[in-house]
Amino acid sequence: MQTNLYFVRHAHSIYTPDEINRPLSESGIADVERVAECLFGQRIGNVISSPYKRAIQTVEAIAESVDKEIIVMEDFRERQLSETSVDDFQFAVSKLWSDPAFSWKGGESNDTAQNRGIKATFQVLERYMGKNVVIGTHGNLMVLIMNYFDDRFDYTFWRNLTMPDVYKLTFEARKLLFVERLWKQD
């Protein structure tokens, strides 16, 4: 029995130091309906999201279109990069990808964030076996989850993601069968 997980990287957001309550930008809000259209006809049974506002906002239209409440799962939140803001975001992330056990002060290593994301993914696969489930999440965590199953999903892949982005991962139990990008940029 196959299970399809539709990982939705949140749409563009307004930068604020408040990670949890950072809202979508105007362009991000404009993309929300396009994300729902992208998933139209996929027979979505459940909608799950990170607790972060930008992730929830990105999947709200999908949840409304299939008349489902959004289930918030804490472990789909973005990785904690460090306890304070970093001077060079790209460098900080590339360092984490080059050494999966490394973490910045107060932050999560790739290994730690990946383990958290995989635990949540396996919970979803077990709870919703045979269903089509949307998961609103974040770029770093999404790619770390994908990387667990296939190492071609790496730092370079992450750098090429868009906001939003949508990937369909098809599983047989816990085995990843294939990955398909559904999001089409204009």
N, CA and C atoms as a LAMMPS dump frame, in Angstrom:
ITEM: TIMESTEP
0
ITEM: NUMBER OF ATOMS
558
ITEM: BOX BOUNDS ff ff ff
-5.0000000000000000e+02 5.0000000000000000e+02
-5.0000000000000000e+02 5.0000000000000000e+02
-5.0000000000000000e+02 5.0000000000000000e+02
ITEM: ATOMS id mol type element x y z
1 1 1 N 0.849 -1.177 0
2 1 2 C 0 0 0
3 1 3 C 0.901 1.249 0
4 2 1 N 0.702 2.103 -0.998
5 2 2 C 1.538 3.291 -1.118
6 2 3 C 0.948 4.479 -0.36
7 3 1 N 1.842 5.256 0.21
8 3 2 C 1.498 6.493 0.909
9 3 3 C 2.219 7.625 0.201
10 4 1 N 1.501 8.702 -0.08
11 4 2 C 2.1 9.873 -0.712
12 4 3 C 2.166 11.017 0.29
13 5 1 N 3.377 11.512 0.494
14 5 2 C 3.576 12.692 1.338
15 5 3 C 3.934 13.848 0.423
16 6 1 N 3.164 14.917 0.514
17 6 2 C 3.385 16.119 -0.294
18 6 3 C 4.037 17.163 0.604
19 7 1 N 5.357 17.247 0.519
20 7 2 C 6.079 18.223 1.325
21 7 3 C 5.991 19.584 0.66
22 8 1 N 5.477 20.553 1.4
23 8 2 C 5.304 21.919 0.896
24 8 3 C 6.24 22.833 1.679
25 9 1 N 7.252 23.34 0.975
26 9 2 C 8.1 24.359 1.604
27 9 3 C 7.292 25.644 1.611
28 10 1 N 7.3 26.335 2.718
29 10 2 C 6.495 27.544 2.862
30 10 3 C 6.811 28.576 1.773
31 11 1 N 5.836 29.421 1.507
32 11 2 C 5.996 30.511 0.556
33 11 3 C 6.885 31.601 1.159
34 12 1 N 7.203 32.589 0.354
35 12 2 C 8.09 33.672 0.787
36 12 3 C 7.507 34.381 2.004
37 13 1 N 8.382 34.666 2.975
38 13 2 C 7.925 35.321 4.201
39 13 3 C 8.693 36.611 4.438
40 14 1 N 8.139 37.417 5.309
41 14 2 C 8.766 38.67 5.723
42 14 3 C 9.764 38.313 6.817
43 15 1 N 11.023 38.738 6.672
44 15 2 C 11.995 38.398 7.705
45 15 3 C 11.706 39.172 8.984
46 16 1 N 11.616 38.435 10.078
47 16 2 C 11.565 39 11.422
48 16 3 C 12.374 38.055 12.301
49 17 1 N 12.917 38.534 13.4
50 17 2 C 13.649 37.629 14.293
51 17 3 C 12.735 36.633 15.011
52 18 1 N 11.429 36.848 14.964
53 18 2 C 10.456 35.954 15.602
54 18 3 C 10.145 34.813 14.627
55 19 1 N 10.91 33.723 14.737
56 19 2 C 10.769 32.595 13.817
57 19 3 C 9.362 31.998 13.812
58 20 1 N 8.762 31.889 14.977
59 20 2 C 7.468 31.209 15.076
60 20 3 C 6.35 32.004 14.406
61 21 1 N 6.344 33.314 14.576
62 21 2 C 5.23 34.128 14.087
63 21 3 C 5.53 34.904 12.807
64 22 1 N 6.643 34.589 12.143
65 22 2 C 6.982 35.286 10.898
66 22 3 C 5.921 35.001 9.842
67 23 1 N 5.253 36.056 9.32
68 23 2 C 4.176 35.845 8.35
69 23 3 C 4.69 35.789 6.913
70 24 1 N 3.809 35.364 6.03
71 24 2 C 4.119 35.4 4.603
72 24 3 C 4.159 36.847 4.125
73 25 1 N 4.958 37.079 3.097
74 25 2 C 5 38.381 2.449
75 25 3 C 3.818 38.484 1.485
76 26 1 N 3.662 39.634 0.836
77 26 2 C 2.586 39.777 -0.159
78 26 3 C 2.731 38.755 -1.272
79 27 1 N 3.959 38.556 -1.754
80 27 2 C 4.151 37.569 -2.827
81 27 3 C 3.891 36.16 -2.3
82 28 1 N 4.24 35.903 -1.044
83 28 2 C 3.956 34.602 -0.444
84 28 3 C 2.469 34.338 -0.347
85 29 1 N 1.722 35.353 0.07
86 29 2 C 0.265 35.223 0.162
87 29 3 C -0.334 34.957 -1.222
88 30 1 N 0.205 35.612 -2.228
89 30 2 C -0.278 35.405 -3.604
90 30 3 C -0.034 33.969 -4.069
91 31 1 N 1.01 33.325 -3.56
92 31 2 C 1.33 31.953 -3.969
93 31 3 C 0.494 30.89 -3.272
94 32 1 N -0.176 31.23 -2.189
95 32 2 C -0.928 30.244 -1.413
96 32 3 C -1.99 29.547 -2.269
97 33 1 N -2.746 30.304 -3.053
98 33 2 C -3.772 29.699 -3.914
99 33 3 C -3.137 28.831 -5.001
100 34 1 N -1.973 29.248 -5.493
101 34 2 C -1.272 28.456 -6.513
102 34 3 C -0.803 27.121 -5.94
103 35 1 N -0.41 27.124 -4.673
104 35 2 C -0.02 25.87 -4.021
105 35 3 C -1.237 24.942 -3.947
106 36 1 N -2.377 25.482 -3.554
107 36 2 C -3.602 24.67 -3.486
108 36 3 C -3.969 24.133 -4.876
109 37 1 N -3.837 24.977 -5.895
110 37 2 C -4.118 24.536 -7.272
111 37 3 C -3.158 23.434 -7.704
112 38 1 N -1.911 23.555 -7.297
113 38 2 C -0.892 22.554 -7.624
114 38 3 C -1.284 21.179 -7.086
115 39 1 N -1.963 21.164 -5.944
116 39 2 C -2.338 19.905 -5.3
117 39 3 C -3.779 19.481 -5.596
118 40 1 N -4.48 20.297 -6.381
119 40 2 C -5.856 19.973 -6.743
120 40 3 C -5.89 18.621 -7.465
121 41 1 N -6.811 17.78 -7.089
122 41 2 C -6.966 16.484 -7.737
123 41 3 C -6.079 15.387 -7.16
124 42 1 N -5.299 15.686 -6.137
125 42 2 C -4.397 14.685 -5.54
126 42 3 C -5.086 13.851 -4.446
127 43 1 N -6.351 14.107 -4.201
128 43 2 C -7.126 13.37 -3.198
129 43 3 C -6.438 13.408 -1.828
130 44 1 N -6.192 14.622 -1.378
131 44 2 C -5.528 14.842 -0.09
132 44 3 C -6.457 14.423 1.037
133 45 1 N -5.94 13.588 1.941
134 45 2 C -6.738 13.115 3.062
135 45 3 C -6.474 13.865 4.357
136 46 1 N -5.251 14.399 4.496
137 46 2 C -4.89 15.101 5.728
138 46 3 C -3.893 16.198 5.417
139 47 1 N -3.9 17.23 6.266
140 47 2 C -2.967 18.343 6.122
141 47 3 C -2.292 18.551 7.471
142 48 1 N -0.966 18.475 7.443
143 48 2 C -0.14 18.616 8.637
144 48 3 C 0.753 19.82 8.417
145 49 1 N 1.159 20.486 9.494
146 49 2 C 2.065 21.617 9.341
147 49 3 C 2.997 21.766 10.529
148 50 1 N 4.119 22.373 10.239
149 50 2 C 5.001 22.929 11.254
150 50 3 C 4.166 23.922 12.06
151 51 1 N 4.538 24.213 13.291
152 51 2 C 3.788 25.205 14.07
153 51 3 C 4.082 26.651 13.646
154 52 1 N 5.037 26.862 12.76
155 52 2 C 5.41 28.213 12.364
156 52 3 C 4.35 28.81 11.444
157 53 1 N 4.029 30.07 11.694
158 53 2 C 2.943 30.75 10.989
159 53 3 C 3.084 30.673 9.471
160 54 1 N 4.296 30.889 8.941
161 54 2 C 4.477 30.906 7.483
162 54 3 C 4.177 29.547 6.859
163 55 1 N 4.465 28.464 7.57
164 55 2 C 4.158 27.128 7.059
165 55 3 C 2.649 26.875 7.105
166 56 1 N 2.021 27.259 8.206
167 56 2 C 0.572 27.089 8.337
168 56 3 C -0.151 27.906 7.268
169 57 1 N 0.247 29.16 7.096
170 57 2 C -0.404 30.01 6.091
171 57 3 C -0.29 29.401 4.694
172 58 1 N 0.836 28.781 4.394
173 58 2 C 1.055 28.23 3.059
174 58 3 C 0.125 27.07 2.747
175 59 1 N -0.28 26.291 3.753
176 59 2 C -1.15 25.136 3.495
177 59 3 C -2.613 25.372 3.881
178 60 1 N -2.946 26.577 4.341
179 60 2 C -4.34 26.85 4.749
180 60 3 C -5.337 26.657 3.612
181 61 1 N -5.008 27.13 2.427
182 61 2 C -5.953 27.008 1.302
183 61 3 C -6.153 25.546 0.901
184 62 1 N -5.109 24.748 1.035
185 62 2 C -5.238 23.314 0.748
186 62 3 C -6.199 22.686 1.752
187 63 1 N -5.991 22.985 3.038
188 63 2 C -6.854 22.43 4.08
189 63 3 C -8.311 22.83 3.852
190 64 1 N -8.532 24.094 3.511
191 64 2 C -9.898 24.559 3.239
192 64 3 C -10.497 23.835 2.044
193 65 1 N -9.7 23.63 1.007
194 65 2 C -10.236 23.008 -0.214
195 65 3 C -10.641 21.552 -0.007
196 66 1 N -10.021 20.869 0.953
197 66 2 C -10.379 19.476 1.233
198 66 3 C -11.157 19.341 2.538
199 67 1 N -11.541 20.493 3.111
200 67 2 C -12.341 20.547 4.329
201 67 3 C -11.722 19.749 5.478
202 68 1 N -10.435 20.039 5.732
203 68 2 C -9.714 19.384 6.818
204 68 3 C -9.077 20.427 7.721
205 69 1 N -9.007 20.109 8.997
206 69 2 C -8.268 20.935 9.943
207 69 3 C -6.782 20.663 9.75
208 70 1 N -5.973 21.682 9.977
209 70 2 C -4.524 21.499 9.919
210 70 3 C -4.065 20.882 11.237
211 71 1 N -3.35 19.779 11.136
212 71 2 C -2.773 19.116 12.301
213 71 3 C -1.362 19.67 12.47
214 72 1 N -1.089 20.288 13.599
215 72 2 C 0.234 20.864 13.846
216 72 3 C 1.126 19.801 14.483
217 73 1 N 2.281 19.593 13.857
218 73 2 C 3.287 18.671 14.401
219 73 3 C 4.572 19.458 14.628
220 74 1 N 4.923 19.598 15.867
221 74 2 C 6.087 20.386 16.29
222 74 3 C 7.374 19.965 15.583
223 75 1 N 7.538 18.683 15.348
224 75 2 C 8.805 18.203 14.791
225 75 3 C 9.008 18.513 13.313
226 76 1 N 8.022 19.121 12.656
227 76 2 C 8.218 19.587 11.278
228 76 3 C 8.645 21.057 11.232
229 77 1 N 8.973 21.618 12.404
230 77 2 C 9.471 22.998 12.441
231 77 3 C 10.847 23.067 11.779
232 78 1 N 11.258 24.292 11.425
233 78 2 C 12.572 24.467 10.825
234 78 3 C 13.648 24.172 11.845
235 79 1 N 14.79 23.829 11.352
236 79 2 C 15.922 23.566 12.234
237 79 3 C 16.344 24.854 12.935
238 80 1 N 16.805 24.73 14.138
239 80 2 C 17.362 25.858 14.887
240 80 3 C 18.794 26.022 14.395
241 81 1 N 19.075 27.122 13.695
242 81 2 C 20.408 27.335 13.139
243 81 3 C 21.417 27.663 14.24
244 82 1 N 21.078 28.626 15.085
245 82 2 C 21.931 28.982 16.224
246 82 3 C 21.07 29.738 17.231
247 83 1 N 21.635 30.016 18.385
248 83 2 C 20.837 30.733 19.389
249 83 3 C 20.734 32.221 19.079
250 84 1 N 21.614 32.741 18.24
251 84 2 C 21.565 34.141 17.816
252 84 3 C 21.58 34.188 16.29
253 85 1 N 21.288 35.335 15.717
254 85 2 C 21.338 35.441 14.261
255 85 3 C 22.793 35.325 13.794
256 86 1 N 22.966 34.802 12.602
257 86 2 C 24.31 34.609 12.047
258 86 3 C 24.612 35.717 11.051
259 87 1 N 25.9 36.037 10.905
260 87 2 C 26.31 37.1 9.983
261 87 3 C 26.152 36.69 8.526
262 88 1 N 26.47 35.433 8.211
263 88 2 C 26.432 34.951 6.83
264 88 3 C 25.62 33.659 6.801
265 89 1 N 24.331 33.793 6.471
266 89 2 C 23.406 32.668 6.498
267 89 3 C 23.872 31.532 5.588
268 90 1 N 24.254 31.845 4.348
269 90 2 C 24.674 30.796 3.399
270 90 3 C 25.876 30.021 3.926
271 91 1 N 26.867 30.748 4.463
272 91 2 C 28.038 30.075 5.02
273 91 3 C 27.635 29.194 6.2
274 92 1 N 26.794 29.711 7.067
275 92 2 C 26.379 28.956 8.254
276 92 3 C 25.704 27.646 7.861
277 93 1 N 24.843 27.693 6.86
278 93 2 C 24.146 26.477 6.42
279 93 3 C 25.108 25.537 5.701
280 94 1 N 25.99 26.083 4.851
281 94 2 C 26.929 25.219 4.123
282 94 3 C 27.855 24.477 5.087
283 95 1 N 28.244 25.126 6.177
284 95 2 C 29.09 24.474 7.193
285 95 3 C 28.354 23.281 7.805
286 96 1 N 27.07 23.436 8.062
287 96 2 C 26.281 22.343 8.631
288 96 3 C 26.199 21.164 7.664
289 97 1 N 26.048 21.443 6.374
290 97 2 C 25.961 20.373 5.382
291 97 3 C 27.312 19.7 5.167
292 98 1 N 28.4 20.448 5.343
293 98 2 C 29.726 19.852 5.134
294 98 3 C 30.15 18.971 6.312
295 99 1 N 29.559 19.18 7.463
296 99 2 C 29.866 18.383 8.658
297 99 3 C 28.56 18.127 9.41
298 100 1 N 27.857 17.034 9.077
299 100 2 C 26.52 16.781 9.63
300 100 3 C 26.431 16.741 11.157
301 101 1 N 27.542 16.484 11.847
302 101 2 C 27.516 16.438 13.314
303 101 3 C 27.777 17.807 13.935
304 102 1 N 28.23 18.77 13.131
305 102 2 C 28.558 20.101 13.638
306 102 3 C 27.286 20.889 13.932
307 103 1 N 27.335 21.718 14.989
308 103 2 C 26.23 22.65 15.237
309 103 3 C 26.809 23.976 15.716
310 104 1 N 26.127 25.043 15.345
311 104 2 C 26.467 26.363 15.847
312 104 3 C 25.942 26.453 17.274
313 105 1 N 26.486 27.348 18.06
314 105 2 C 26.102 27.471 19.47
315 105 3 C 24.579 27.63 19.597
316 106 1 N 23.974 26.711 20.332
317 106 2 C 22.531 26.747 20.566
318 106 3 C 21.698 26.252 19.402
319 107 1 N 22.345 25.763 18.351
320 107 2 C 21.617 25.309 17.164
321 107 3 C 21.623 23.794 17.031
322 108 1 N 20.945 23.313 16
323 108 2 C 20.87 21.884 15.717
324 108 3 C 21.838 21.524 14.593
325 109 1 N 22.518 20.422 14.736
326 109 2 C 23.318 19.883 13.64
327 109 3 C 22.373 19.305 12.585
328 110 1 N 22.916 19.01 11.405
329 110 2 C 22.108 18.314 10.399
330 110 3 C 21.623 16.976 10.949
331 111 1 N 22.52 16.267 11.634
332 111 2 C 22.131 14.962 12.185
333 111 3 C 20.95 15.085 13.142
334 112 1 N 21 16.058 14.039
335 112 2 C 19.936 16.235 15.033
336 112 3 C 18.618 16.62 14.362
337 113 1 N 18.667 17.608 13.464
338 113 2 C 17.447 18.054 12.787
339 113 3 C 16.888 16.937 11.908
340 114 1 N 17.769 16.221 11.212
341 114 2 C 17.316 15.127 10.352
342 114 3 C 16.633 14.033 11.173
343 115 1 N 17.221 13.671 12.295
344 115 2 C 16.615 12.634 13.143
345 115 3 C 15.229 13.051 13.614
346 116 1 N 15.076 14.311 13.983
347 116 2 C 13.767 14.825 14.408
348 116 3 C 12.759 14.738 13.256
349 117 1 N 13.184 15.186 12.064
350 117 2 C 12.295 15.168 10.899
351 117 3 C 11.922 13.764 10.464
352 118 1 N 12.871 12.847 10.525
353 118 2 C 12.59 11.461 10.136
354 118 3 C 11.642 10.808 11.126
355 119 1 N 11.838 11.075 12.399
356 119 2 C 10.922 10.527 13.416
357 119 3 C 9.487 10.975 13.111
358 120 1 N 9.311 12.256 12.812
359 120 2 C 7.975 12.775 12.491
360 120 3 C 7.437 12.156 11.197
361 121 1 N 8.307 12.017 10.206
362 121 2 C 7.895 11.423 8.924
363 121 3 C 7.435 9.99 9.119
364 122 1 N 8.173 9.209 9.895
365 122 2 C 7.78 7.823 10.151
366 122 3 C 6.46 7.761 10.919
367 123 1 N 6.231 8.704 11.833
368 123 2 C 4.95 8.747 12.546
369 123 3 C 3.804 8.98 11.557
370 124 1 N 4.005 9.899 10.618
371 124 2 C 2.978 10.179 9.612
372 124 3 C 2.758 8.955 8.728
373 125 1 N 3.836 8.314 8.287
374 125 2 C 3.703 7.133 7.432
375 125 3 C 2.932 6.012 8.126
376 126 1 N 3.157 5.843 9.423
377 126 2 C 2.447 4.8 10.157
378 126 3 C 0.987 5.169 10.411
379 127 1 N 0.749 6.427 10.769
380 127 2 C -0.603 6.865 11.117
381 127 3 C -1.514 6.981 9.887
382 128 1 N -0.933 7.357 8.751
383 128 2 C -1.743 7.628 7.557
384 128 3 C -1.376 6.72 6.386
385 129 1 N -1.039 5.487 6.681
386 129 2 C -0.644 4.533 5.646
387 129 3 C -1.719 4.445 4.552
388 130 1 N -1.281 4.535 3.302
389 130 2 C -2.189 4.435 2.163
390 130 3 C -2.903 5.724 1.819
391 131 1 N -2.598 6.792 2.515
392 131 2 C -3.273 8.084 2.297
393 131 3 C -2.36 9.055 1.555
394 132 1 N -2.934 10.188 1.195
395 132 2 C -2.211 11.312 0.592
396 132 3 C -2.22 12.438 1.619
397 133 1 N -1.031 12.822 2.079
398 133 2 C -0.908 13.757 3.185
399 133 3 C -0.024 14.932 2.786
400 134 1 N -0.523 16.139 3.011
401 134 2 C 0.26 17.352 2.796
402 134 3 C 0.986 17.686 4.1
403 135 1 N 2.26 18.07 3.975
404 135 2 C 3.048 18.476 5.144
405 135 3 C 3.657 19.844 4.852
406 136 1 N 3.171 20.863 5.541
407 136 2 C 3.722 22.207 5.419
408 136 3 C 4.954 22.322 6.294
409 137 1 N 6.099 22.617 5.678
410 137 2 C 7.337 22.629 6.444
411 137 3 C 8.303 23.669 5.89
412 138 1 N 9.583 23.44 6.076
413 138 2 C 10.635 24.414 5.786
414 138 3 C 11.705 23.769 4.921
415 139 1 N 12.403 24.587 4.158
416 139 2 C 13.364 24.085 3.191
417 139 3 C 14.453 23.21 3.767
418 140 1 N 15.121 23.676 4.817
419 140 2 C 16.219 22.901 5.389
420 140 3 C 15.731 21.558 5.896
421 141 1 N 14.661 21.566 6.672
422 141 2 C 14.184 20.313 7.241
423 141 3 C 13.675 19.376 6.15
424 142 1 N 12.952 19.913 5.17
425 142 2 C 12.43 19.088 4.09
426 142 3 C 13.566 18.365 3.369
427 143 1 N 14.636 19.091 3.035
428 143 2 C 15.741 18.471 2.307
429 143 3 C 16.505 17.494 3.199
430 144 1 N 16.622 17.786 4.484
431 144 2 C 17.253 16.82 5.386
432 144 3 C 16.46 15.514 5.444
433 145 1 N 15.14 15.607 5.43
434 145 2 C 14.304 14.396 5.409
435 145 3 C 14.532 13.643 4.101
436 146 1 N 14.504 14.358 2.994
437 146 2 C 14.718 13.72 1.69
438 146 3 C 16.114 13.105 1.611
439 147 1 N 17.109 13.783 2.178
440 147 2 C 18.496 13.326 2.167
441 147 3 C 18.665 12.011 2.931
442 148 1 N 17.853 11.791 3.945
443 148 2 C 17.916 10.545 4.707
444 148 3 C 17.71 9.345 3.78
445 149 1 N 16.828 9.499 2.802
446 149 2 C 16.489 8.415 1.884
447 149 3 C 17.376 8.385 0.644
448 150 1 N 17.928 9.544 0.256
449 150 2 C 18.689 9.638 -0.99
450 150 3 C 19.641 10.83 -0.893
451 151 1 N 20.945 10.563 -0.927
452 151 2 C 21.924 11.63 -0.706
453 151 3 C 22.077 12.622 -1.853
454 152 1 N 21.348 12.429 -2.948
455 152 2 C 21.386 13.458 -4.001
456 152 3 C 20.634 14.72 -3.557
457 153 1 N 19.824 14.579 -2.514
458 153 2 C 19.142 15.732 -1.924
459 153 3 C 20.092 16.323 -0.881
460 154 1 N 20.87 17.297 -1.32
461 154 2 C 21.959 17.818 -0.514
462 154 3 C 21.921 19.348 -0.46
463 155 1 N 23.017 19.936 -0.029
464 155 2 C 23.114 21.391 0.09
465 155 3 C 22.822 22.087 -1.243
466 156 1 N 23.385 21.58 -2.331
467 156 2 C 23.157 22.184 -3.656
468 156 3 C 21.676 22.099 -4.025
469 157 1 N 21.058 20.965 -3.753
470 157 2 C 19.626 20.805 -4.008
471 157 3 C 18.84 21.838 -3.197
472 158 1 N 19.184 21.959 -1.901
473 158 2 C 18.508 22.934 -1.032
474 158 3 C 18.631 24.348 -1.594
475 159 1 N 19.81 24.717 -2.048
476 159 2 C 20.043 26.065 -2.581
477 159 3 C 19.161 26.366 -3.79
478 160 1 N 18.731 25.332 -4.498
479 160 2 C 17.925 25.517 -5.701
480 160 3 C 16.419 25.43 -5.467
481 161 1 N 16.018 25.249 -4.215
482 161 2 C 14.586 25.251 -3.909
483 161 3 C 14.004 26.639 -4.147
484 162 1 N 12.728 26.674 -4.376
485 162 2 C 12.008 27.946 -4.474
486 162 3 C 11.104 28.088 -3.25
487 163 1 N 10.548 29.282 -3.093
488 163 2 C 9.565 29.545 -2.038
489 163 3 C 8.282 29.989 -2.711
490 164 1 N 7.245 29.192 -2.691
491 164 2 C 7.138 27.85 -2.119
492 164 3 C 7.751 26.817 -3.061
493 165 1 N 7.706 25.575 -2.63
494 165 2 C 8.101 24.439 -3.451
495 165 3 C 7.286 23.244 -2.969
496 166 1 N 7.013 22.307 -3.875
497 166 2 C 6.173 21.156 -3.529
498 166 3 C 6.791 19.89 -4.116
499 167 1 N 7.031 18.914 -3.25
500 167 2 C 7.577 17.622 -3.67
501 167 3 C 6.681 16.498 -3.178
502 168 1 N 6.372 15.599 -4.088
503 168 2 C 5.586 14.404 -3.756
504 168 3 C 6.563 13.25 -3.531
505 169 1 N 6.535 12.673 -2.331
506 169 2 C 7.354 11.515 -2
507 169 3 C 6.422 10.328 -1.844
508 170 1 N 6.65 9.291 -2.624
509 170 2 C 5.816 8.098 -2.585
510 170 3 C 6.559 6.992 -1.854
511 171 1 N 5.88 6.41 -0.862
512 171 2 C 6.472 5.39 -0.011
513 171 3 C 5.684 4.088 -0.083
514 172 1 N 6.39 2.996 0.102
515 172 2 C 5.805 1.69 0.402
516 172 3 C 6.305 1.396 1.81
517 173 1 N 5.412 1.462 2.795
518 173 2 C 5.794 1.406 4.216
519 173 3 C 6.8 2.527 4.466
520 174 1 N 8.035 2.199 4.884
521 174 2 C 9.051 3.232 5.15
522 174 3 C 10.058 3.374 4.008
523 175 1 N 9.817 2.686 2.925
524 175 2 C 10.755 2.727 1.789
525 175 3 C 10.311 3.788 0.785
526 176 1 N 11.209 4.734 0.499
527 176 2 C 10.927 5.757 -0.502
528 176 3 C 11.03 5.135 -1.888
529 177 1 N 9.95 5.237 -2.669
530 177 2 C 9.937 4.679 -4.013
531 177 3 C 10.369 5.707 -5.052
532 178 1 N 9.78 6.903 -4.965
533 178 2 C 10.192 7.956 -5.901
534 178 3 C 9.795 9.327 -5.395
535 179 1 N 10.431 10.326 -6.012
536 179 2 C 10.21 11.731 -5.666
537 179 3 C 9.85 12.464 -6.944
538 180 1 N 8.84 13.324 -6.86
539 180 2 C 8.422 14.123 -8.015
540 180 3 C 8.193 15.569 -7.567
541 181 1 N 8.799 16.492 -8.292
542 181 2 C 8.55 17.904 -8.009
543 181 3 C 7.248 18.293 -8.695
544 182 1 N 6.326 18.87 -7.943
545 182 2 C 5.036 19.278 -8.498
546 182 3 C 4.961 20.783 -8.76
547 183 1 N 5.748 21.554 -8.062
548 183 2 C 5.689 23.019 -8.176
549 183 3 C 6.303 23.466 -9.482
550 184 1 N 5.592 24.317 -10.194
551 184 2 C 6.075 24.902 -11.445
552 184 3 C 6.21 26.388 -11.266
553 185 1 N 7.429 26.892 -11.391
554 185 2 C 7.665 28.338 -11.32
555 185 3 C 7.155 29.01 -12.58
556 186 1 N 6.686 30.229 -12.443
557 186 2 C 6.257 30.991 -13.629
558 186 3 C 7.449 31.402 -14.454
